[in-house]
Amino acid sequence: MTLQEIINQTNDYIAHYTTGGSIELEQKIRAINRAIEYIESKLGLPSNERVFDFDLITGKNYYDLPTDFREPIDLVFADDAKNTKDNEFEYVPASEIIKKLGHITLVNRFSITYFNGKKQILVFSKETGVKFLIESFRYLTGLTAENDLTNLSIDNIDNVVAFDIDTTASSQTFGALKKTPIASFNLSSQIRRGNLFFRSNIFLASKEFTSINLRFGSSATDYWEMLTDKDINGNPFSALKWNEILWDFRQATKTGNPDPTSITFFSIIFHENANFTTSTGFKIRDLYLEEPIPMKLIYYSLIKGTNFDGTQNKIFLDETNDIVGFGNFTPELIHPVALEAATYLVPQLRKDQQYWSLYDVKAKEILNEIGKMYPRKRRINYGSIKFGR
C-alpha cells in the first residue's frame, strides 16, 4: 500500500465538503502522518515492532535509544537461559530507580527517561558482567608519569595513586600515566568476540580535557587505543569529583601489530583542551576489563513505512509512492486512517452526524477486530484511551 492510496481514500471522504484542489497535497500528507501515529498507538501491529540490541555494563545505567523509539514492550537478556521468572525486568517510573542507584538490587527494573535531554533507557539490574581487575592503583610499582603528568604519589585519604598535570612540564598538551611491565594476560578470545570494555574511576581536578584515552598493547609500537570525552553514562566530565570512565574496544584504533595473547603495558592519556590550566590533586583507582551482558529491548517504533523500494525506513512519509508499513498486515486500516485524517483537514466534519455514523461504524469496527488480533502490549499505563470524538 502506498501513501497515494491513503490520499485517494481521504479525498473520497472529504469530497462533499471541499474540492480536491482546495487543500494542498502537503497538508494532506501531514494529516495522514498524524492519523497513522494516532491509529497505530491503539494497536500492537507487528509492523511497528523493532528490537534494539545493547550491552548492559556494570555501573552504567543510561543507554541512548534509537531515534525511532516510541514505547517499550519488553526488556530481555540476549541469552535466553537468563530469562527466568526471577530475572524478569519490571517497568517502573524512573524516579523509583533513581532513588536506588548506588545500592544493591535484588530485582531487575527499567524505565524510559528524557532526564539528559535525549531518549534513554534507564536500567537497574542485579546481573553483572564478567570483570577482571588489571590494576588497583594502590601502589606506585611499575607506574611512570609522562609528559605533563607529574608528582606521582599515594593519597593518604583514599589510599590510591594521586598525581598532578602541569602544562609547563613538557612541550606536549597531554599527560600520561603508564604501567609497565604488567602481568601479561591474554585477550584473544574477548577480542575475537568484540564484546569488551575497560573502565576506571578517576577523580578529576579539572574537567578541561578533549578526551581521556586508554592505550594498551604488546610493545611501544604495537597497541590499541580508545578514547572517550564523557563519563560512563554519557555526561560531560565533572571537576572535583570521581568520574567513572568507560572505554569501548569496538571503537579502538590499532597501531602496528599488537599481540592479544601478550598484553604487557597500558597508558591512560589525558588530552588537555585550550582551557586547561595546571591542576593538582587527580586520583585514580581500579582499571577493569569487563565483558558486558548482551540485552534486547523490544519496542514499538515511530517508523511508518519505507521509501518505494524498501531501502529506507521513514518516520515521516513524504513521497506519494512511499510504502505504508501497516499495509503488509492490516490493509483495512486505510479506512480509520483516512477518516481520522479527514477530520484534521475539514474540522466541520466533526459536526456532521452522517460522517460520524460512518466513523463510528466503519472505523471502530475495523479497530476492534484488528485490536483482537494485535492487542497493544503495553508496559506503561497511560490510563483509559478512547477512539473518536
GUDRENLUM-263734 format. One record per residue (C-alpha): residue number from 1; y, z, x; residue in one letter. Coordinates in steps of 0.05 Angstrom, whole numbers, plus 5000, padded with zeros to 4 digits. Example, Ala and Ser with C-alpha at 12.3 -4.5 7.8 and 13.67 -1.06 7.14 Angstrom:
GUDRENLUM-263734
ATOM, koldo, c2, c3, c1, nuti
ATOM, 1, 4910, 5156, 5246, A $
ATOM, 2, 4979, 5143, 5273, S $
This chain:
GUDRENLUM-263734
ATOM, koldo, c2, c3, c1, nuti
ATOM, 1, 5000, 5000, 5000, M $
ATOM, 2, 5068, 4981, 5027, T $
ATOM, 3, 5136, 5012, 5016, L $
ATOM, 4, 5156, 4949, 4978, Q $
ATOM, 5, 5103, 4963, 4925, E $
ATOM, 6, 5135, 5031, 4911, I $
ATOM, 7, 5204, 4999, 4909, I $
ATOM, 8, 5179, 4949, 4858, N $
ATOM, 9, 5149, 5004, 4815, Q $
ATOM, 10, 5214, 5044, 4819, T $
ATOM, 11, 5253, 4983, 4798, N $
ATOM, 12, 5208, 4977, 4737, D $
ATOM, 13, 5224, 5049, 4716, Y $
ATOM, 14, 5299, 5042, 4724, I $
ATOM, 15, 5304, 4971, 4695, A $
ATOM, 16, 5331, 4993, 4628, H $
ATOM, 17, 5386, 5035, 4659, Y $
ATOM, 18, 5412, 4991, 4715, T $
ATOM, 19, 5404, 4922, 4744, T $
ATOM, 20, 5363, 4918, 4807, G $
ATOM, 21, 5424, 4897, 4848, G $
ATOM, 22, 5469, 4955, 4828, S $
ATOM, 23, 5432, 5003, 4874, I $
ATOM, 24, 5428, 4988, 4948, E $
ATOM, 25, 5359, 4979, 4980, L $
ATOM, 26, 5376, 5035, 5030, E $
ATOM, 27, 5388, 5083, 4972, Q $
ATOM, 28, 5320, 5066, 4942, K $
ATOM, 29, 5285, 5076, 5008, I $
ATOM, 30, 5318, 5144, 5017, R $
ATOM, 31, 5299, 5165, 4946, A $
ATOM, 32, 5227, 5143, 4955, I $
ATOM, 33, 5221, 5181, 5021, N $
ATOM, 34, 5247, 5244, 4987, R $
ATOM, 35, 5199, 5234, 4929, A $
ATOM, 36, 5139, 5226, 4975, I $
ATOM, 37, 5158, 5291, 5010, E $
ATOM, 38, 5162, 5327, 4943, Y $
ATOM, 39, 5097, 5300, 4914, I $
ATOM, 40, 5057, 5309, 4978, E $
ATOM, 41, 5079, 5382, 4983, S $
ATOM, 42, 5039, 5396, 4920, K $
ATOM, 43, 4974, 5366, 4944, L $
ATOM, 44, 4925, 5372, 5002, G $
ATOM, 45, 4917, 5299, 5018, L $
ATOM, 46, 4872, 5280, 5077, P $
ATOM, 47, 4926, 5230, 5098, S $
ATOM, 48, 4973, 5289, 5112, N $
ATOM, 49, 4925, 5329, 5155, E $
ATOM, 50, 4931, 5330, 5231, R $
ATOM, 51, 4904, 5371, 5290, V $
ATOM, 52, 4947, 5399, 5346, F $
ATOM, 53, 4909, 5419, 5409, D $
ATOM, 54, 4939, 5471, 5455, F $
ATOM, 55, 4917, 5523, 5507, D $
ATOM, 56, 4920, 5597, 5490, L $
ATOM, 57, 4945, 5634, 5552, I $
ATOM, 58, 4945, 5709, 5561, T $
ATOM, 59, 5016, 5735, 5553, G $
ATOM, 60, 5043, 5670, 5525, K $
ATOM, 61, 5058, 5679, 5451, N $
ATOM, 62, 5103, 5620, 5433, Y $
ATOM, 63, 5079, 5548, 5434, Y $
ATOM, 64, 5121, 5487, 5415, D $
ATOM, 65, 5096, 5450, 5354, L $
ATOM, 66, 5094, 5374, 5345, P $
ATOM, 67, 5156, 5344, 5312, T $
ATOM, 68, 5116, 5323, 5251, D $
ATOM, 69, 5091, 5394, 5236, F $
ATOM, 70, 5103, 5415, 5164, R $
ATOM, 71, 5056, 5472, 5144, E $
ATOM, 72, 4995, 5507, 5176, P $
ATOM, 73, 4926, 5500, 5146, I $
ATOM, 74, 4884, 5539, 5197, D $
ATOM, 75, 4881, 5561, 5270, L $
ATOM, 76, 4813, 5559, 5303, V $
ATOM, 77, 4782, 5560, 5372, F $
ATOM, 78, 4761, 5493, 5400, A $
ATOM, 79, 4695, 5525, 5420, D $
ATOM, 80, 4663, 5535, 5352, D $
ATOM, 81, 4619, 5591, 5378, A $
ATOM, 82, 4682, 5634, 5380, K $
ATOM, 83, 4698, 5621, 5307, N $
ATOM, 84, 4662, 5681, 5279, T $
ATOM, 85, 4683, 5723, 5219, K $
ATOM, 86, 4712, 5777, 5265, D $
ATOM, 87, 4751, 5725, 5304, N $
ATOM, 88, 4787, 5690, 5247, E $
ATOM, 89, 4862, 5682, 5253, F $
ATOM, 90, 4904, 5714, 5198, E $
ATOM, 91, 4971, 5684, 5179, Y $
ATOM, 92, 5025, 5738, 5175, V $
ATOM, 93, 5102, 5739, 5176, P $
ATOM, 94, 5129, 5730, 5247, A $
ATOM, 95, 5163, 5798, 5243, S $
ATOM, 96, 5095, 5832, 5237, E $
ATOM, 97, 5073, 5801, 5303, I $
ATOM, 98, 5138, 5814, 5340, I $
ATOM, 99, 5131, 5889, 5324, K $
ATOM, 100, 5065, 5890, 5361, K $
ATOM, 101, 5078, 5845, 5421, L $
ATOM, 102, 5062, 5881, 5486, G $
ATOM, 103, 5008, 5923, 5453, H $
ATOM, 104, 4933, 5913, 5448, I $
ATOM, 105, 4909, 5880, 5384, T $
ATOM, 106, 4841, 5884, 5351, L $
ATOM, 107, 4854, 5825, 5304, V $
ATOM, 108, 4878, 5754, 5314, N $
ATOM, 109, 4943, 5735, 5280, R $
ATOM, 110, 4991, 5676, 5279, F $
ATOM, 111, 5056, 5655, 5247, S $
ATOM, 112, 5107, 5598, 5248, I $
ATOM, 113, 5177, 5612, 5274, T $
ATOM, 114, 5244, 5580, 5289, Y $
ATOM, 115, 5269, 5640, 5329, F $
ATOM, 116, 5280, 5600, 5392, N $
ATOM, 117, 5316, 5543, 5357, G $
ATOM, 118, 5254, 5499, 5350, K $
ATOM, 119, 5189, 5497, 5312, K $
ATOM, 120, 5137, 5541, 5346, Q $
ATOM, 121, 5072, 5575, 5331, I $
ATOM, 122, 5071, 5649, 5348, L $
ATOM, 123, 5001, 5673, 5368, V $
ATOM, 124, 4977, 5745, 5379, F $
ATOM, 125, 4904, 5745, 5399, S $
ATOM, 126, 4853, 5795, 5423, K $
ATOM, 127, 4819, 5739, 5462, E $
ATOM, 128, 4839, 5728, 5535, T $
ATOM, 129, 4825, 5671, 5583, G $
ATOM, 130, 4786, 5678, 5648, V $
ATOM, 131, 4832, 5707, 5702, K $
ATOM, 132, 4825, 5711, 5777, F $
ATOM, 133, 4873, 5753, 5820, L $
ATOM, 134, 4896, 5713, 5880, I $
ATOM, 135, 4948, 5763, 5906, E $
ATOM, 136, 4971, 5831, 5883, S $
ATOM, 137, 5035, 5833, 5927, F $
ATOM, 138, 5021, 5907, 5942, R $
ATOM, 139, 5023, 5895, 6018, Y $
ATOM, 140, 5061, 5852, 6067, L $
ATOM, 141, 4999, 5829, 6105, T $
ATOM, 142, 4999, 5753, 6113, G $
ATOM, 143, 5066, 5744, 6079, L $
ATOM, 144, 5124, 5708, 6112, T $
ATOM, 145, 5195, 5696, 6090, A $
ATOM, 146, 5221, 5625, 6100, E $
ATOM, 147, 5288, 5590, 6096, N $
ATOM, 148, 5337, 5631, 6052, D $
ATOM, 149, 5286, 5684, 6033, L $
ATOM, 150, 5295, 5747, 6076, T $
ATOM, 151, 5283, 5821, 6083, N $
ATOM, 152, 5210, 5827, 6061, L $
ATOM, 153, 5193, 5899, 6044, S $
ATOM, 154, 5153, 5943, 5996, I $
ATOM, 155, 5193, 5970, 5938, D $
ATOM, 156, 5182, 6046, 5934, N $
ATOM, 157, 5190, 6049, 5858, I $
ATOM, 158, 5145, 5994, 5834, D $
ATOM, 159, 5102, 5991, 5897, N $
ATOM, 160, 5106, 5915, 5901, V $
ATOM, 161, 5136, 5865, 5950, V $
ATOM, 162, 5212, 5861, 5949, A $
ATOM, 163, 5258, 5810, 5982, F $
ATOM, 164, 5328, 5781, 5983, D $
ATOM, 165, 5353, 5709, 5981, I $
ATOM, 166, 5412, 5696, 6028, D $
ATOM, 167, 5448, 5629, 6025, T $
ATOM, 168, 5470, 5638, 6097, T $
ATOM, 169, 5400, 5648, 6125, A $
ATOM, 170, 5386, 5573, 6133, S $
ATOM, 171, 5414, 5504, 6122, S $
ATOM, 172, 5368, 5494, 6062, Q $
ATOM, 173, 5382, 5510, 5988, T $
ATOM, 174, 5316, 5546, 5976, F $
ATOM, 175, 5277, 5606, 5998, G $
ATOM, 176, 5201, 5610, 6003, A $
ATOM, 177, 5151, 5667, 6003, L $
ATOM, 178, 5088, 5643, 6038, K $
ATOM, 179, 5019, 5674, 6043, K $
ATOM, 180, 4971, 5651, 6097, T $
ATOM, 181, 4916, 5658, 6111, P $
ATOM, 182, 4886, 5677, 6044, I $
ATOM, 183, 4814, 5689, 6026, A $
ATOM, 184, 4790, 5617, 6017, S $
ATOM, 185, 4769, 5601, 5946, F $
ATOM, 186, 4740, 5541, 5911, N $
ATOM, 187, 4779, 5508, 5854, L $
ATOM, 188, 4737, 5444, 5849, S $
ATOM, 189, 4705, 5460, 5782, S $
ATOM, 190, 4771, 5482, 5749, Q $
ATOM, 191, 4809, 5422, 5777, I $
ATOM, 192, 4756, 5375, 5752, R $
ATOM, 193, 4764, 5404, 5682, R $
ATOM, 194, 4840, 5402, 5690, G $
ATOM, 195, 4848, 5466, 5649, N $
ATOM, 196, 4883, 5510, 5699, L $
ATOM, 197, 4945, 5554, 5702, F $
ATOM, 198, 4977, 5600, 5752, F $
ATOM, 199, 5021, 5659, 5732, R $
ATOM, 200, 5062, 5713, 5765, S $
ATOM, 201, 5112, 5767, 5747, N $
ATOM, 202, 5179, 5762, 5784, I $
ATOM, 203, 5239, 5808, 5779, F $
ATOM, 204, 5298, 5761, 5788, L $
ATOM, 205, 5362, 5789, 5817, A $
ATOM, 206, 5394, 5723, 5798, S $
ATOM, 207, 5376, 5671, 5746, K $
ATOM, 208, 5411, 5614, 5782, E $
ATOM, 209, 5352, 5570, 5801, F $
ATOM, 210, 5338, 5498, 5784, T $
ATOM, 211, 5264, 5514, 5789, S $
ATOM, 212, 5214, 5562, 5817, I $
ATOM, 213, 5156, 5524, 5849, N $
ATOM, 214, 5085, 5543, 5868, L $
ATOM, 215, 5053, 5504, 5925, R $
ATOM, 216, 4981, 5514, 5947, F $
ATOM, 217, 4932, 5475, 5988, G $
ATOM, 218, 4885, 5469, 6047, S $
ATOM, 219, 4938, 5455, 6100, S $
ATOM, 220, 5013, 5448, 6110, A $
ATOM, 221, 5008, 5373, 6097, T $
ATOM, 222, 4954, 5375, 6042, D $
ATOM, 223, 4975, 5412, 5979, Y $
ATOM, 224, 4991, 5411, 5905, W $
ATOM, 225, 5059, 5433, 5879, E $
ATOM, 226, 5081, 5455, 5809, M $
ATOM, 227, 5150, 5473, 5784, L $
ATOM, 228, 5179, 5509, 5724, T $
ATOM, 229, 5250, 5522, 5701, D $
ATOM, 230, 5233, 5570, 5645, K $
ATOM, 231, 5193, 5634, 5634, D $
ATOM, 232, 5123, 5635, 5603, I $
ATOM, 233, 5150, 5629, 5532, N $
ATOM, 234, 5197, 5572, 5547, G $
ATOM, 235, 5261, 5613, 5553, N $
ATOM, 236, 5312, 5606, 5610, P $
ATOM, 237, 5304, 5653, 5669, F $
ATOM, 238, 5336, 5721, 5659, S $
ATOM, 239, 5372, 5760, 5713, A $
ATOM, 240, 5358, 5834, 5729, L $
ATOM, 241, 5293, 5836, 5691, K $
ATOM, 242, 5220, 5818, 5700, W $
ATOM, 243, 5204, 5745, 5684, N $
ATOM, 244, 5133, 5723, 5671, E $
ATOM, 245, 5125, 5655, 5704, I $
ATOM, 246, 5072, 5603, 5687, L $
ATOM, 247, 5054, 5541, 5727, W $
ATOM, 248, 5013, 5486, 5694, D $
ATOM, 249, 4966, 5450, 5742, F $
ATOM, 250, 4966, 5388, 5697, R $
ATOM, 251, 5038, 5377, 5718, Q $
ATOM, 252, 5024, 5386, 5793, A $
ATOM, 253, 5042, 5333, 5844, T $
ATOM, 254, 4996, 5321, 5903, K $
ATOM, 255, 5016, 5312, 5976, T $
ATOM, 256, 4965, 5288, 6026, G $
ATOM, 257, 4891, 5302, 6011, N $
ATOM, 258, 4883, 5375, 5994, P $
ATOM, 259, 4812, 5403, 5994, D $
ATOM, 260, 4798, 5440, 5929, P $
ATOM, 261, 4738, 5475, 5960, T $
ATOM, 262, 4780, 5508, 6013, S $
ATOM, 263, 4848, 5533, 5990, I $
ATOM, 264, 4880, 5571, 6048, T $
ATOM, 265, 4954, 5583, 6031, F $
ATOM, 266, 5005, 5587, 5977, F $
ATOM, 267, 5082, 5588, 5975, S $
ATOM, 268, 5129, 5609, 5919, I $
ATOM, 269, 5193, 5570, 5928, I $
ATOM, 270, 5260, 5588, 5896, F $
ATOM, 271, 5306, 5528, 5889, H $
ATOM, 272, 5378, 5551, 5884, E $
ATOM, 273, 5427, 5516, 5838, N $
ATOM, 274, 5502, 5506, 5851, A $
ATOM, 275, 5520, 5574, 5821, N $
ATOM, 276, 5472, 5615, 5863, F $
ATOM, 277, 5502, 5667, 5910, T $
ATOM, 278, 5467, 5714, 5958, T $
ATOM, 279, 5427, 5764, 5917, S $
ATOM, 280, 5386, 5825, 5935, T $
ATOM, 281, 5330, 5863, 5900, G $
ATOM, 282, 5280, 5810, 5880, F $
ATOM, 283, 5209, 5835, 5868, K $
ATOM, 284, 5142, 5802, 5855, I $
ATOM, 285, 5074, 5825, 5831, R $
ATOM, 286, 5006, 5793, 5817, D $
ATOM, 287, 4992, 5719, 5825, L $
ATOM, 288, 4935, 5700, 5778, Y $
ATOM, 289, 4895, 5638, 5767, L $
ATOM, 290, 4876, 5631, 5694, E $
ATOM, 291, 4832, 5585, 5653, E $
ATOM, 292, 4862, 5587, 5582, P $
ATOM, 293, 4826, 5583, 5515, I $
ATOM, 294, 4830, 5515, 5481, P $
ATOM, 295, 4856, 5520, 5409, M $
ATOM, 296, 4863, 5475, 5349, K $
ATOM, 297, 4918, 5482, 5296, L $
ATOM, 298, 4901, 5443, 5233, I $
ATOM, 299, 4965, 5428, 5196, Y $
ATOM, 300, 4999, 5386, 5143, Y $
ATOM, 301, 5043, 5332, 5174, S $
ATOM, 302, 5110, 5303, 5155, L $
ATOM, 303, 5084, 5234, 5173, I $
ATOM, 304, 5087, 5190, 5111, K $
ATOM, 305, 5053, 5128, 5139, G $
ATOM, 306, 5057, 5076, 5194, T $
ATOM, 307, 5091, 5011, 5211, N $
ATOM, 308, 5060, 4947, 5184, F $
ATOM, 309, 5006, 4941, 5238, D $
ATOM, 310, 4989, 5015, 5242, G $
ATOM, 311, 5012, 5024, 5314, T $
ATOM, 312, 5069, 5074, 5300, Q $
ATOM, 313, 5067, 5137, 5257, N $
ATOM, 314, 5130, 5145, 5216, K $
ATOM, 315, 5161, 5208, 5186, I $
ATOM, 316, 5213, 5164, 5151, F $
ATOM, 317, 5191, 5098, 5121, L $
ATOM, 318, 5248, 5049, 5131, D $
ATOM, 319, 5218, 4979, 5130, E $
ATOM, 320, 5193, 4948, 5066, T $
ATOM, 321, 5127, 4928, 5099, N $
ATOM, 322, 5113, 4999, 5124, D $
ATOM, 323, 5045, 5024, 5103, I $
ATOM, 324, 5045, 5086, 5059, V $
ATOM, 325, 4994, 5138, 5081, G $
ATOM, 326, 4971, 5163, 5013, F $
ATOM, 327, 4954, 5092, 4993, G $
ATOM, 328, 4888, 5096, 5031, N $
ATOM, 329, 4864, 5155, 4990, F $
ATOM, 330, 4903, 5160, 4925, T $
ATOM, 331, 4940, 5095, 4908, P $
ATOM, 332, 4952, 5121, 4837, E $
ATOM, 333, 5005, 5167, 4866, L $
ATOM, 334, 5051, 5107, 4865, I $
ATOM, 335, 5070, 5127, 4793, H $
ATOM, 336, 5091, 5200, 4805, P $
ATOM, 337, 5128, 5179, 4868, V $
ATOM, 338, 5165, 5122, 4834, A $
ATOM, 339, 5181, 5165, 4773, L $
ATOM, 340, 5209, 5220, 4817, E $
ATOM, 341, 5249, 5171, 4859, A $
ATOM, 342, 5278, 5140, 4796, A $
ATOM, 343, 5308, 5207, 4775, T $
ATOM, 344, 5344, 5212, 4842, Y $
ATOM, 345, 5372, 5142, 4834, L $
ATOM, 346, 5390, 5147, 4760, V $
ATOM, 347, 5405, 5220, 4743, P $
ATOM, 348, 5416, 5205, 4669, Q $
ATOM, 349, 5341, 5193, 4664, L $
ATOM, 350, 5334, 5269, 4664, R $
ATOM, 351, 5364, 5270, 4594, K $
ATOM, 352, 5322, 5213, 4566, D $
ATOM, 353, 5266, 5242, 4523, Q $
ATOM, 354, 5224, 5178, 4524, Q $
ATOM, 355, 5228, 5176, 4600, Y $
ATOM, 356, 5208, 5249, 4606, W $
ATOM, 357, 5150, 5239, 4559, S $
ATOM, 358, 5125, 5185, 4607, L $
ATOM, 359, 5140, 5231, 4666, Y $
ATOM, 360, 5102, 5289, 4635, D $
ATOM, 361, 5042, 5249, 4613, V $
ATOM, 362, 5031, 5199, 4669, K $
ATOM, 363, 5057, 5239, 4729, A $
ATOM, 364, 5028, 5306, 4712, K $
ATOM, 365, 4961, 5277, 4690, E $
ATOM, 366, 4954, 5240, 4756, I $
ATOM, 367, 4976, 5300, 4797, L $
ATOM, 368, 4929, 5347, 4761, N $
ATOM, 369, 4869, 5301, 4773, E $
ATOM, 370, 4886, 5290, 4846, I $
ATOM, 371, 4901, 5364, 4855, G $
ATOM, 372, 4829, 5379, 4834, K $
ATOM, 373, 4802, 5331, 4886, M $
ATOM, 374, 4851, 5351, 4941, Y $
ATOM, 375, 4879, 5421, 4928, P $
ATOM, 376, 4932, 5446, 4976, R $
ATOM, 377, 4901, 5491, 5029, K $
ATOM, 378, 4958, 5539, 5034, R $
ATOM, 379, 4964, 5596, 5085, R $
ATOM, 380, 5036, 5613, 5065, I $
ATOM, 381, 5052, 5640, 4996, N $
ATOM, 382, 5113, 5603, 4971, Y $
ATOM, 383, 5106, 5632, 4901, G $
ATOM, 384, 5099, 5592, 4838, S $
ATOM, 385, 5113, 5517, 4845, I $
ATOM, 386, 5126, 5474, 4785, K $
ATOM, 387, 5128, 5399, 4780, F $
ATOM, 388, 5180, 5368, 4734, G $
ATOM, 389, 5247, 5389, 4706, R $
